[in-house]
Amino acid sequence: MTRIPAILLIVVLVILAPFFVYPVLLMTILVFVLFASSFNLLLGYAGLLCFGHAMFFGTSAYITGQFLKVTGSTLEFGLLAGVLVAAAMGLAVGVIAVRRSGIQFAMITFAIAQFVYFFLLQAEFTGGEDGMQQIPRSALFGVIDVSDHRAFYFVVLGATVLALALIYRIIHSPYGEILRAIRDNEERVESLGFRPERFKLVAMTLSAGIAGLAGGLKATVFQFATLTDVSWTVSGEVIFMTLLGGLGTLAGPAVGAGIVIFMNDELAQFGEWSLIAQGIILLLVILFFRRGVVGEIIAVLHKRRAGRSEGLTKGD
């Protein structure tokens, strides 16, 4: 019963938030909540450490921007183009990498991501080091004006909620159970007659597509795309967000992304000190909060419930 008031409170807060907080900051948080959640689907539930996840995020940002600039299409088609290209990239990378695991998988994805980075650096349509500028934010479905930041916030919010609902459905389905089994003991899953590579390939494709949606939204929020979106530093940052919030939890990446983006915004005036602060926080999390913020909270709640259950049993 306590969940319903909590959900209603969250709904009220997210609706009122753009009237009290700068909408672009809120949209940035939502974009990275989506990006971190896509990464968590891969690492937290399939056990695959993709150290090049930014290639899907950044490539989709460029594709979305180019599609909107060249075709003059409506916003939803630009985002769809970015998602499809990112998902196709995820499928291609998965075909190459899913037969490996652990550090080998991470290094393969990192190598491919670096190749994508240098390809986009040389490609004419990206603008090179200057990035792609003046990406149009066309009307949604051709009728809904989203040129205002506050109006576009609700579009980004809706897309984030739908994508998170999809992730929730995936991880709470039989497919999600198999992914967790592969993460915990791949050999046993294979001995039961399943082919883990196929399940991991689907997870890679889904994760890349969701990351692509985040990248497309980011490009339309700021109306530009840069090489930073494809860089290894962004891949590292999304790992940090996921670990900070809680790996393998639905809310963990959202909490981690919110903390990191808000912290970056507050510490931006201190330059490189923001990176030092992130390093210190990550060190503290590894030492004292290994499950992440949400993971530790869940562990404490489970202990309390277990204690109450034992007390009731003894009372009987």
C-alpha positions as CSV (number, residue, x, y, z in Angstrom):
1,M,0.0,0.0,0.0
2,T,2.9,2.4,0.6
3,R,3.9,2.1,-3.1
4,I,0.8,3.9,-4.4
5,P,1.4,7.2,-2.4
6,A,5.1,7.0,-3.4
7,I,4.3,6.7,-7.1
8,L,1.7,9.5,-6.9
9,L,4.3,11.7,-5.2
10,I,6.9,11.0,-7.9
11,V,4.3,11.8,-10.6
12,V,3.5,15.1,-9.0
13,L,7.1,16.0,-8.6
14,V,8.1,15.2,-12.2
15,I,5.2,17.2,-13.5
16,L,5.9,20.3,-11.4
17,A,9.7,20.1,-11.7
18,P,10.1,22.1,-14.9
19,F,8.3,25.0,-13.3
20,F,11.0,25.3,-10.6
21,V,14.1,23.8,-12.1
22,Y,15.8,24.7,-15.4
23,P,14.2,22.3,-17.9
24,V,17.4,21.7,-19.9
25,L,19.0,20.3,-16.7
26,L,16.0,18.1,-16.1
27,M,16.1,16.8,-19.7
28,T,19.8,16.1,-19.4
29,I,19.1,14.0,-16.3
30,L,16.3,12.1,-18.1
31,V,18.5,11.4,-21.1
32,F,21.3,10.0,-19.0
33,V,18.8,8.0,-16.9
34,L,17.7,6.4,-20.1
35,F,21.3,5.9,-21.3
36,A,22.4,4.4,-17.9
37,S,19.4,2.1,-17.8
38,S,20.2,0.8,-21.3
39,F,23.7,0.0,-20.1
40,N,22.4,-1.6,-16.9
41,L,20.2,-3.9,-19.0
42,L,23.4,-5.2,-20.6
43,L,25.8,-5.4,-17.6
44,G,23.4,-5.7,-14.7
45,Y,21.2,-8.4,-16.2
46,A,23.3,-10.1,-18.9
47,G,26.7,-9.7,-17.3
48,L,28.2,-8.0,-20.4
49,L,30.6,-5.1,-19.8
50,C,30.4,-3.0,-22.9
51,F,33.2,-0.4,-22.6
52,G,32.1,1.4,-25.7
53,H,28.4,2.0,-25.1
54,A,28.8,5.7,-26.1
55,M,29.2,4.6,-29.7
56,F,25.5,3.8,-29.8
57,F,24.6,7.0,-27.9
58,G,26.7,9.3,-30.0
59,T,26.1,7.8,-33.4
60,S,22.4,8.0,-32.9
61,A,22.8,11.7,-31.9
62,Y,24.5,12.3,-35.3
63,I,22.0,10.2,-37.3
64,T,19.0,11.9,-35.7
65,G,20.5,15.4,-36.3
66,Q,21.4,14.6,-39.9
67,F,18.0,13.1,-40.6
68,L,16.2,16.1,-39.2
69,K,18.4,18.5,-41.1
70,V,18.4,16.9,-44.5
71,T,14.8,15.6,-44.7
72,G,13.0,18.2,-42.7
73,S,11.0,15.4,-41.2
74,T,9.0,15.5,-37.9
75,L,10.8,14.8,-34.6
76,E,9.5,11.2,-34.1
77,F,11.0,10.0,-37.5
78,G,14.4,11.5,-36.6
79,L,14.4,9.7,-33.3
80,L,13.3,6.5,-34.9
81,A,16.1,6.7,-37.5
82,G,18.7,7.1,-34.7
83,V,17.2,4.2,-32.7
84,L,17.2,1.9,-35.8
85,V,20.8,2.7,-36.7
86,A,22.0,2.2,-33.1
87,A,20.1,-1.1,-32.8
88,A,21.7,-2.3,-36.1
89,M,25.1,-1.3,-34.7
90,G,24.4,-3.2,-31.5
91,L,23.5,-6.3,-33.6
92,A,26.7,-6.0,-35.7
93,V,28.9,-5.5,-32.6
94,G,27.1,-8.3,-30.9
95,V,27.8,-10.7,-33.7
96,I,31.5,-10.0,-33.3
97,A,31.7,-9.8,-29.5
98,V,29.1,-12.0,-27.8
99,R,31.1,-15.2,-28.1
100,R,33.5,-13.6,-25.7
101,S,32.9,-12.5,-22.1
102,G,34.6,-10.6,-19.3
103,I,37.6,-8.5,-20.2
104,Q,37.7,-9.8,-23.8
105,F,34.2,-8.6,-24.5
106,A,35.0,-5.2,-22.9
107,M,38.1,-4.8,-25.0
108,I,36.4,-5.8,-28.2
109,T,33.6,-3.3,-27.7
110,F,36.2,-0.6,-26.7
111,A,38.2,-1.2,-29.9
112,I,35.1,-1.0,-32.1
113,A,34.0,2.2,-30.3
114,Q,37.3,3.8,-31.0
115,F,37.0,2.8,-34.7
116,V,33.5,4.5,-34.7
117,Y,34.9,7.6,-33.0
118,F,37.6,8.1,-35.7
119,F,35.2,7.3,-38.5
120,L,32.8,10.0,-37.2
121,L,35.8,12.4,-36.8
122,Q,36.6,12.0,-40.5
123,A,33.0,11.9,-41.8
124,E,31.9,15.1,-43.5
125,F,28.4,15.2,-42.3
126,T,29.4,15.2,-38.6
127,G,31.3,18.5,-38.8
128,G,34.5,16.9,-37.4
129,E,35.8,18.5,-34.2
130,D,33.3,21.4,-34.5
131,G,30.4,19.0,-34.2
132,M,27.0,19.1,-35.9
133,Q,25.3,22.4,-35.2
134,Q,21.8,23.8,-35.6
135,I,19.8,20.6,-35.4
136,P,16.2,21.5,-35.8
137,R,13.6,20.6,-33.2
138,S,10.7,20.0,-35.5
139,A,7.1,19.6,-34.3
140,L,6.2,16.2,-32.8
141,F,3.8,14.4,-35.2
142,G,3.8,17.6,-37.2
143,V,1.4,19.3,-34.9
144,I,2.9,19.6,-31.4
145,D,5.2,22.5,-31.0
146,V,8.2,21.5,-28.9
147,S,10.5,24.5,-29.5
148,D,9.9,25.6,-25.9
149,H,12.2,23.8,-23.4
150,R,9.4,23.3,-21.0
151,A,7.1,21.7,-23.6
152,F,9.9,19.5,-24.9
153,Y,10.6,18.3,-21.3
154,F,7.3,16.5,-21.2
155,V,8.2,14.8,-24.6
156,V,11.5,13.6,-23.2
157,L,9.8,12.5,-19.9
158,G,7.2,10.5,-21.9
159,A,9.9,8.8,-24.0
160,T,11.9,8.0,-20.9
161,V,8.9,6.5,-19.0
162,L,8.0,4.4,-22.0
163,A,11.5,3.1,-22.5
164,L,11.9,2.3,-18.7
165,A,8.6,0.5,-18.9
166,L,10.0,-1.6,-21.8
167,I,13.1,-2.4,-19.8
168,Y,10.9,-3.4,-16.8
169,R,8.9,-5.7,-19.0
170,I,12.1,-7.2,-20.4
171,I,13.7,-8.0,-17.1
172,H,10.5,-9.4,-15.6
173,S,9.8,-11.7,-18.5
174,P,11.0,-15.3,-19.0
175,Y,13.7,-13.8,-21.3
176,G,14.9,-11.7,-18.5
177,E,15.2,-14.7,-16.2
178,I,17.3,-16.5,-18.8
179,L,19.5,-13.4,-19.0
180,R,20.1,-13.5,-15.3
181,A,20.8,-17.2,-15.5
182,I,23.4,-16.5,-18.2
183,R,25.0,-13.8,-16.1
184,D,25.2,-16.1,-13.1
185,N,26.2,-19.4,-14.8
186,E,26.4,-19.4,-18.5
187,E,27.7,-23.0,-18.7
188,R,24.7,-24.4,-16.9
189,V,22.3,-22.5,-19.2
190,E,24.0,-24.0,-22.1
191,S,23.8,-27.5,-20.6
192,L,20.0,-27.0,-20.4
193,G,19.8,-26.7,-24.2
194,F,19.8,-22.9,-24.6
195,R,22.2,-21.0,-26.8
196,P,23.4,-18.1,-24.6
197,E,24.9,-16.2,-27.6
198,R,21.4,-15.7,-29.1
199,F,20.0,-14.2,-25.9
200,K,23.1,-12.0,-25.4
201,L,22.8,-10.8,-29.0
202,V,19.2,-9.8,-28.5
203,A,20.2,-8.0,-25.2
204,M,23.0,-6.2,-27.1
205,T,20.5,-5.0,-29.8
206,L,17.9,-3.9,-27.3
207,S,20.4,-2.1,-25.2
208,A,21.9,-0.3,-28.1
209,G,18.5,0.7,-29.4
210,I,17.5,2.3,-26.1
211,A,20.9,4.0,-25.9
212,G,20.2,5.3,-29.4
213,L,16.9,6.8,-28.2
214,A,18.8,8.6,-25.4
215,G,21.4,9.9,-27.9
216,G,18.7,11.1,-30.3
217,L,16.9,12.9,-27.5
218,K,20.2,14.5,-26.3
219,A,20.8,15.8,-29.8
220,T,17.4,17.4,-30.0
221,V,17.6,18.8,-26.4
222,F,20.8,20.7,-27.1
223,Q,20.3,20.9,-30.9
224,F,23.9,19.9,-31.5
225,A,26.0,16.7,-31.5
226,T,29.7,16.4,-30.8
227,L,32.5,13.8,-30.7
228,T,32.3,13.9,-26.9
229,D,29.1,11.9,-27.2
230,V,31.0,9.1,-28.8
231,S,34.1,9.2,-26.7
232,W,35.3,6.6,-24.2
233,T,34.9,9.2,-21.4
234,V,31.1,9.1,-21.8
235,S,31.3,5.3,-21.8
236,G,33.2,5.5,-18.5
237,E,30.7,8.0,-17.1
238,V,27.7,5.7,-17.8
239,I,29.5,2.9,-16.0
240,F,30.1,5.2,-13.0
241,M,26.4,6.2,-13.0
242,T,25.3,2.6,-13.0
243,L,27.7,1.5,-10.2
244,L,26.9,4.5,-8.1
245,G,23.1,4.0,-8.3
246,G,23.1,0.2,-8.0
247,L,24.0,-2.4,-10.6
248,G,21.2,-4.8,-11.5
249,T,18.4,-2.7,-10.0
250,L,15.8,-0.8,-12.1
251,A,16.0,2.4,-10.1
252,G,19.8,2.3,-9.6
253,P,20.9,3.8,-12.9
254,A,18.2,6.5,-12.6
255,V,19.5,7.6,-9.1
256,G,23.1,7.4,-10.3
257,A,22.5,9.4,-13.4
258,G,20.6,12.1,-11.4
259,I,23.4,12.4,-8.8
260,V,26.2,12.6,-11.4
261,I,24.5,15.1,-13.7
262,F,23.4,17.3,-10.8
263,M,26.9,17.1,-9.4
264,N,28.5,18.0,-12.7
265,D,26.2,21.0,-13.0
266,E,27.1,22.2,-9.5
267,L,30.8,21.6,-9.9
268,A,31.2,22.8,-13.5
269,Q,32.7,26.1,-12.3
270,F,35.6,24.2,-10.7
271,G,36.7,22.6,-13.9
272,E,38.8,19.4,-13.5
273,W,37.8,19.3,-9.8
274,S,34.5,17.8,-10.8
275,L,36.4,14.7,-12.2
276,I,38.4,14.4,-9.0
277,A,35.1,14.5,-7.0
278,Q,33.7,11.8,-9.2
279,G,36.8,9.6,-8.6
280,I,36.6,10.1,-4.9
281,I,32.9,9.2,-4.8
282,L,33.5,6.1,-7.0
283,L,36.2,5.0,-4.6
284,L,33.9,5.5,-1.6
285,V,31.2,3.5,-3.3
286,I,33.5,0.6,-4.1
287,L,34.8,0.5,-0.5
288,F,31.6,1.1,1.5
289,F,28.6,0.8,-0.8
290,R,29.4,-2.0,-3.2
291,R,25.8,-2.5,-4.1
292,G,25.4,1.2,-4.9
293,V,22.9,3.6,-3.3
294,V,19.7,1.8,-4.3
295,G,21.3,-1.6,-3.8
296,E,22.3,-0.8,-0.2
297,I,18.8,0.6,0.5
298,I,17.2,-2.6,-0.8
299,A,19.6,-4.8,1.2
300,V,18.7,-2.8,4.4
301,L,15.0,-3.2,3.7
302,H,15.4,-6.9,3.1
303,K,17.2,-7.3,6.5
304,R,14.5,-5.5,8.3
305,R,11.8,-7.6,6.7
306,A,13.8,-10.8,7.5
307,G,14.1,-9.6,11.1
308,R,10.4,-8.9,11.4
309,S,9.6,-12.3,10.0
310,E,11.9,-14.0,12.5
311,G,10.3,-12.0,15.3
312,L,6.8,-13.0,14.2
313,T,7.9,-16.7,13.9
314,K,9.3,-16.6,17.4
315,G,6.2,-14.9,18.8
316,D,4.1,-17.7,17.4
